[in-house]
């Protein structure tokens, strides 16, 4: 099922909207969000079922990592994750002239009214 398919637009989307509104008004916001999460897992499972396991693993991992980071004293592993962010991916369509790839100060100082001291 794709976002622009007739199945999604005419069946899945209206059903999820109705289920969400019903659950939100009947039982509260948390149950409405639960309906959306379960509908989301169903949507991705419709296309490829193994993706649901990957999404569930990602949800659980991010939940516990977020709880640890929000706690009073993050453990050393969290500090390590924050100290070494993932590398920046360069846009393959944009090429700098040779020797100018990492010459940010000269590019910035060439702009009007900006100097680096």
C-alpha positions in Angstrom: 0.0 0.0 0.0 1.4 3.4 -1.0 0.4 6.8 0.3 -1.0 7.7 -3.2 -2.9 4.4 -3.8 -6.6 4.1 -3.8 -6.5 1.6 -1.0 -4.8 4.1 1.2 -6.8 7.1 0.3 -10.3 5.6 0.2 -10.1 2.9 2.8 -7.1 3.0 5.2 -6.9 6.8 5.8 -10.6 7.4 6.5 -10.8 4.3 8.7 -7.7 5.4 10.7 -9.1 9.0 11.1 -12.4 7.6 12.3 -10.8 5.2 14.7 -8.5 7.9 16.1 -11.3 10.4 16.7 -13.4 7.7 18.3 -10.6 6.5 20.6 -9.5 10.0 21.5 -13.0 11.1 22.4 -14.1 7.9 24.1 -11.0 6.9 26.1 -8.6 9.8 25.9 -5.5 11.1 24.1 -3.2 8.2 25.0 -5.5 5.6 23.5 -5.9 7.8 20.4 -2.2 7.8 20.0 -2.1 4.1 20.5 -4.6 3.6 17.7 -2.3 5.7 15.4 0.8 3.7 16.4 -0.9 0.4 15.7 -2.3 1.7 12.5 1.1 2.9 11.5 2.6 -0.6 12.2 -0.2 -2.1 10.2 0.5 0.2 7.3 4.2 -0.6 7.1 3.5 -4.3 7.7 1.1 -4.3 4.7 4.0 -3.4 2.4 6.6 -5.7 4.0 6.1 -7.6 7.3 9.8 -7.7 8.4 9.8 -3.9 8.5 7.5 -4.1 11.5 10.2 -5.8 13.6 12.8 -3.2 12.6 10.4 -0.4 13.5 9.5 -2.0 16.8 13.2 -2.4 17.7 13.8 1.2 16.7 10.9 2.4 18.9 12.1 0.4 21.9 15.7 1.5 21.5 14.9 5.2 21.1 12.4 5.0 24.1 15.0 3.7 26.5 17.8 5.9 25.1 15.6 8.9 25.6 14.7 7.9 29.1 18.3 7.5 30.0 19.3 10.8 28.4 16.4 12.6 30.3 17.4 11.1 33.6 19.4 13.0 36.3 22.8 11.7 35.3 23.2 10.0 31.9 25.5 7.1 31.8 28.9 7.3 30.1 27.6 5.7 26.9 25.1 8.5 26.3 27.8 11.1 26.7 29.9 9.1 24.2 27.0 9.1 21.7 26.6 12.9 22.1 30.4 13.5 21.9 30.7 11.7 18.5 27.7 12.6 16.3 27.4 10.8 13.0 29.5 12.2 10.2 28.1 14.9 7.9 27.1 13.6 4.6 28.0 15.9 1.7 25.6 16.7 -1.1 27.0 14.7 -4.0 25.6 17.2 -6.5 27.5 20.1 -5.1 31.2 20.1 -5.7 33.7 22.7 -4.3 36.8 23.6 -6.3 39.9 21.6 -5.3 41.4 22.8 -2.1 38.3 24.7 -1.0 36.3 21.9 0.6 37.1 22.8 4.1 38.0 26.4 3.8 35.0 27.8 5.6 36.7 30.8 7.2 37.8 32.3 3.9 34.4 31.7 2.3 32.6 33.4 5.2 35.0 36.3 5.4 34.5 36.9 1.6 30.9 37.9 2.4 30.2 41.5 3.0 30.4 42.7 6.6 31.7 39.5 8.0 35.2 39.0 9.4 36.8 36.2 11.3 39.2 37.2 14.0 
